[in-house]
Amino acid sequence: MKIVAETERLQLCHLALSDAPFVLELVNDPSWIRFIGDRGIRTLAQAEAYLREGPMASYAEHGFGLYLVRRTVDGMRLGMCGLIKRPSLPHVDIGFAFLPQFTGQGYAFEAAMAVLHHARHDLNLTTIVAITAPDNQRSINLLQKLGLHYQEAITLAKDQPAVSLFRLM
């Protein structure tokens, strides 16, 4: 497990195939499906494929990706937070998702601050953006707390609804 960042309460590390059961639970959480989208991941094998083709491929290609957020005190897997390079966006974007029992406790803010520090100081990224559903008020609040500002509504793909684009100023 490669640790990318540590905070007072959290470790952010590369996701591994052993995280497939956690990923399966997270991507099937109603909030993930509502705000991020149904990825059609219903089995451990599909979760492993998601890990191989998503975060693990991103680490190899870009040197960053979505990271596992783990509580330091007990190793509990809380969520994912990290950096994504989407072909449809000109800049790297920050993304996050947490299991519902771990929201509202400051974990997402703490993890995202660590990711932004990693982006600036370790990866030398100067521009970070984020996208979210226009009705995802919790994510919007977090992005604003992190210092990102609303830019515009954009469409990433023809058949998808518009999303709100934020940028770190």
C-alpha positions as CSV (number, residue, x, y, z in Angstrom):
1,M,0.0,0.0,0.0
2,K,1.6,3.2,-1.2
3,I,0.8,6.1,1.2
4,V,0.4,9.4,-0.7
5,A,-0.6,11.7,2.1
6,E,-1.3,11.6,5.9
7,T,-3.3,14.0,8.0
8,E,-4.1,14.1,11.7
9,R,-6.8,11.4,11.3
10,L,-6.3,10.0,7.8
11,Q,-4.1,8.1,5.4
12,L,-4.6,8.5,1.7
13,C,-3.1,5.6,-0.3
14,H,-3.2,3.9,-3.6
15,L,-6.2,1.7,-4.1
16,A,-5.4,-2.0,-4.6
17,L,-7.4,-5.0,-5.8
18,S,-7.9,-6.0,-2.1
19,D,-10.1,-2.8,-1.8
20,A,-12.6,-4.3,-4.2
21,P,-15.2,-5.2,-1.5
22,F,-15.1,-1.6,-0.2
23,V,-15.3,-0.2,-3.8
24,L,-18.3,-2.4,-4.5
25,E,-20.1,-1.0,-1.5
26,L,-19.2,2.6,-2.2
27,V,-20.1,2.7,-5.9
28,N,-23.5,1.1,-5.1
29,D,-24.3,3.6,-2.3
30,P,-27.4,5.6,-3.3
31,S,-25.6,8.9,-3.1
32,W,-22.9,7.7,-5.5
33,I,-25.5,6.5,-7.9
34,R,-27.5,9.7,-7.7
35,F,-24.7,12.2,-7.9
36,I,-21.8,10.4,-9.7
37,G,-23.7,7.8,-11.7
38,D,-24.4,4.1,-11.8
39,R,-21.2,2.4,-13.0
40,G,-23.0,-1.0,-13.3
41,I,-20.5,-2.6,-10.9
42,R,-22.4,-5.4,-9.1
43,T,-19.7,-8.1,-8.5
44,L,-16.3,-8.2,-6.9
45,A,-14.8,-9.1,-10.4
46,Q,-16.4,-5.9,-11.8
47,A,-15.0,-3.9,-8.8
48,E,-11.6,-5.3,-9.5
49,A,-11.9,-4.3,-13.2
50,Y,-12.9,-0.8,-12.2
51,L,-9.8,-0.6,-10.0
52,R,-7.5,-1.9,-12.7
53,E,-9.0,0.3,-15.5
54,G,-9.6,3.4,-13.4
55,P,-7.4,4.4,-10.4
56,M,-4.6,1.8,-11.0
57,A,-4.3,2.7,-14.6
58,S,-4.3,6.4,-13.7
59,Y,-1.4,5.9,-11.2
60,A,0.6,4.3,-14.0
61,E,-0.3,6.8,-16.7
62,H,-0.4,10.1,-14.8
63,G,1.3,9.4,-11.4
64,F,-2.0,10.2,-9.6
65,G,-5.6,9.0,-9.3
66,L,-8.3,8.4,-6.8
67,Y,-6.9,7.4,-3.4
68,L,-8.3,5.2,-0.7
69,V,-9.1,7.3,2.4
70,R,-8.5,5.3,5.5
71,R,-8.9,6.3,9.2
72,T,-5.4,6.1,10.8
73,V,-6.6,4.9,14.3
74,D,-8.3,1.7,13.1
75,G,-7.6,1.4,9.3
76,M,-11.3,1.8,8.5
77,R,-12.0,2.5,4.8
78,L,-14.1,5.7,4.7
79,G,-14.1,6.8,1.0
80,M,-12.1,7.8,-1.9
81,C,-10.5,11.2,-2.7
82,G,-8.0,12.1,-5.4
83,L,-7.2,13.5,-8.8
84,I,-8.7,12.6,-12.1
85,K,-7.5,13.5,-15.6
86,R,-10.6,13.3,-17.8
87,P,-10.3,13.6,-21.6
88,S,-13.3,16.0,-21.5
89,L,-11.6,18.5,-19.2
90,P,-8.5,20.7,-19.9
91,H,-7.3,20.4,-16.3
92,V,-7.0,17.8,-13.6
93,D,-10.0,17.6,-11.3
94,I,-10.4,16.6,-7.7
95,G,-13.1,14.1,-6.8
96,F,-14.3,12.5,-3.6
97,A,-16.9,10.1,-2.3
98,F,-17.5,8.7,1.2
99,L,-19.7,6.1,2.7
100,P,-22.8,7.8,4.3
101,Q,-21.8,6.8,7.8
102,F,-18.6,8.9,7.4
103,T,-20.1,12.1,6.0
104,G,-20.6,15.2,8.1
105,Q,-17.4,14.5,10.2
106,G,-14.9,16.6,8.4
107,Y,-13.2,13.6,6.7
108,A,-13.9,14.8,3.2
109,F,-12.5,18.3,3.8
110,E,-9.4,16.8,5.6
111,A,-8.8,14.4,2.7
112,A,-9.4,16.9,0.0
113,M,-7.0,19.5,1.6
114,A,-4.3,16.8,1.7
115,V,-5.0,16.0,-2.0
116,L,-4.8,19.7,-3.0
117,H,-1.5,20.0,-1.1
118,H,-0.2,16.8,-2.8
119,A,-1.3,18.3,-6.2
120,R,0.5,21.5,-5.7
121,H,3.7,20.5,-3.9
122,D,4.4,16.9,-5.1
123,L,2.9,17.0,-8.6
124,N,3.4,20.7,-9.3
125,L,-0.2,21.1,-10.7
126,T,-1.1,24.8,-10.9
127,T,-4.8,24.5,-11.9
128,I,-7.3,22.2,-10.2
129,V,-11.0,22.0,-11.2
130,A,-13.9,20.0,-10.0
131,I,-17.3,19.0,-11.4
132,T,-20.4,18.2,-9.5
133,A,-24.1,17.8,-10.1
134,P,-25.8,21.2,-9.8
135,D,-28.1,19.8,-7.1
136,N,-25.3,18.2,-5.0
137,Q,-25.3,20.9,-2.3
138,R,-23.0,19.0,0.0
139,S,-20.3,18.7,-2.7
140,I,-20.8,22.4,-3.7
141,N,-20.4,23.5,0.0
142,L,-17.2,21.4,0.3
143,L,-15.7,22.7,-3.0
144,Q,-16.4,26.3,-1.8
145,K,-14.8,25.6,1.6
146,L,-11.7,24.3,-0.2
147,G,-11.5,27.5,-2.1
148,L,-12.9,26.5,-5.5
149,H,-15.2,28.9,-7.3
150,Y,-18.1,28.2,-9.6
151,Q,-17.2,28.8,-13.3
152,E,-20.0,27.6,-15.5
153,A,-22.3,24.7,-16.4
154,I,-20.7,22.3,-18.9
155,T,-21.7,19.1,-20.6
156,L,-19.0,16.4,-20.6
157,A,-20.8,14.1,-23.1
158,K,-23.7,14.6,-25.5
159,D,-26.0,12.2,-23.7
160,Q,-25.3,13.4,-20.1
161,P,-26.8,16.2,-18.1
162,A,-24.8,19.4,-17.5
163,V,-22.5,19.6,-14.5
164,S,-21.2,22.5,-12.5
165,L,-17.6,23.3,-13.1
166,F,-15.5,24.8,-10.2
167,R,-11.9,26.0,-10.3
168,L,-9.4,26.6,-7.6
169,M,-8.4,30.3,-7.8
